[in-house]
Amino acid sequence: MGAASTVTAPAADTPRFGALLRNRALGKLVVLAVIAAVLVPIVNARWSSGSWPHALTVDLTGPLSRTSDWIINNRDTHPLFLYFFGYISNAVVICVRAVYLVLLAAGWAGVTAAAALVAWRVAGVKLAAAAGVAFLACGLLGMWVPTMQTLALMIVAVLASVVLGAILGLAAGLSDRTNRALRPVLDTMQVLPAFAYLLPVVLVFGIGVPAAVLATVVYAAPPMARLTALGLRGADGGVMEAVASLGATARQRLLTARLPLARKQLLLGLNQTIMMALSMAVIASVIGAGGLGDRVYQALASVDVGAALAAGIPIVLLAVILDRTTAAAGERLGAAEPDGRRLNGLNGWAVAAALTLAVALAARFAGRVDWPGSWLVNIADPVDKAVDWMTNHLYTGVPVIGGTADWAGHFTTWVLDPLRDGLQGMPWWSVLLVVAALAWLIGTWRTALTAVLAMAAIGVLGVWNPSLDTLSQVLAAVAVTLVIGFAVGIGAARSERVERLLRPVLDVCQTMPQFVYLIPVVALFGVGRAPAIAAAVVYALPAVIRITTQGLREVDSAAMESARSMGATSGQQLRQVQLPLARPALLLAVNQGVVLVLAVVIIGGLVGGGALGYNVVFGLAQGDLATGLVAGAAIVCLGLMLDRVTQPTERRAKKGA
């Protein structure tokens, strides 16, 4: 019997061993371990461990400084600047000034009426009333002129972004080769935080409106390009075949079939472009954009929360109204127009334009073009008093729980410092191995190679330690975001009441520009890395919560019914059915959380976040092209690496589903 058991035991273990060998994840790790066993001793002997070796760095200070000096010295004399960039700059200034003058000529009454009537035509009475109240609130807060400045810049930037994005999207949608060529460019632009766009544009165009508009266009055009290409490439094959069989030319197929079929994607692209343009228009206040962003920036610099909030509220109101209006326009496509907006067969848009003109002329004849000085509501003083009270009672010294400053200090001491020191203390080659392992497990060898090369490029640029400092902040913020976001998303997915309560809060948070989040966290937590992380968490939470909720709600109802019929409890249904089936959505939530967190952590350089964000701010403030561009390039590489590590390939996502 003993002999028989001795013979059968290996036979029983053989299938297990074979199953382990067939496990794709384990196989990848084994291959990576073999490669590391061969290469690490060689690398360690050649360059040693520790931080990134100096011998593998490339000093770009000299070439970039010479480039910067050449641009500055020739900006007023070289034909390239006089007859190309100069004309672009002048055209931007003329366009923004013309729109601004039209808005001022229409007066507060005309602009408010126009906003309300456009919202009414697109979405109905409720949104029209909301739009009117939003614009009136901008005047009541004493921000009418800055609001018009921001709106003028927005209109020009959005139009330019839509035109540029539509052209690129049209090319990518109609040509596979162009689509393949544009994809890495758009990927890079998507992960590049907004702050990093500013320095190169300022160097060429100087401080002022042209630089602000062009930086906004570069930042806001990619979503329009992506969604235009997606809509054109996703056109129904049957419809396109039918049109082709009728003898339509390529141009006729485009105008009569592809574009009409892609209308919803085009309007979604417009919506995303508007949101990103507004966000960038606020950030561009750092380089002289003026308007509401400039008021926020000045108030933030002096930690005047009341003044910052007075300028921040109109930004949020503009974002919400623009978001709702464009979203409603997309939902209306193809639907019959309600009777209440037909105006007895008259052209509704013509009537709306006539009413707007009538209101503007009436206000001008009445001498009420400018917002009346007596119609102002001062919220700065009450807000400052509230902030003073919070500072005195919540900032520090709260019994038992401590104050917000204490929490920030503890988070820095117990989480951020150990995480940063741990990453910076790892041998440089081990960081690359970890990145390779994570990227390969979630994607393909190409994904892993891209992530490793992006991380290695950071070392070559000579900013290894600052990048790991930024990475530590991103990891800490993402961890907090995912814990809170998944918990709240699960609760919203399981309770419609919770989702209804959360919806308006998430709507406001999701449409609020990045810059505005720094205002309350500075008041509550002071300056440093912890406030930057708090702002990043609040900024990224809405997207994580929404994607998690949607992913869990879209789980196959048949699978859920089968689990219930087998007697599974609510917790078992969540753990064993919903979460596994919603894995692609959860991975997307992680990816979006990482991208959004990185964007705000970089802006956190304005409030003491340090690391790469500080380098970008320093380069921008001092006109130091070398420091700013190297930091910007490192941010791109860091964002690209994080995107690849957290974004599964389409093939793996389908397998996970």
Secondary structure, DSSP 8 states (H G I E B T S, - for coil): -HHHHHHHHHHHHHHHHHHHHH-HHHHHHHHHHHHHHHHHHHHHHHH-SSS--GGG----HHHHHHHHHHHHHHTTT-HHIIIIIHHHHHHHHHHHHHHHHHHHHHHHHHHHHHHHHHHHHHH-HHHHHHHHHHHHHHHHTT-HHHHHHHHHHHHHHHHHHHHHHHHHHHHHHH-HHHHHHHHHHHHHHHHS-GGGGHHHHHHHH-SSHHHHHHHHHHHHHHHHHHHHHHHHHTS-HHHHHHHHHTT--HHHHIIIIIHHHTHHHHHHHHHHHHHHHHHHHHHGGGGT--HHHHHHHHHHHTT-HHHHHHHHHHHHHHHHHHHHHHHHHHHHTTS---GGGT-TTS-HHHHHHHHHHHHHHHHHHTT--S--TTS----HHHHHHHHHHHHHHTSS--TTT--HHHHHHHHIIIIIHHHHHHHHHS-HHHHHHHHHHHHHHHS-HHHHHHHHHHHHHHHHTT-HHHHHHHHHHHHHHHHHHHHHHHHHHHHHHH-HHHHHHHHHHHHHHHHS-GGGGHHHHHHHH-SSHHHHHHHHHHHHHHHHHHHHHHHHHTS-HHHHHHHHHTT--HHHHIIIIIHHHTHHHHHHHHHHHHHHHHHHHHHGGGGT--HHHHHHHHHHHHT-HHHHHHHHHHHHHHHHHHHHHH---HHHHHHH-
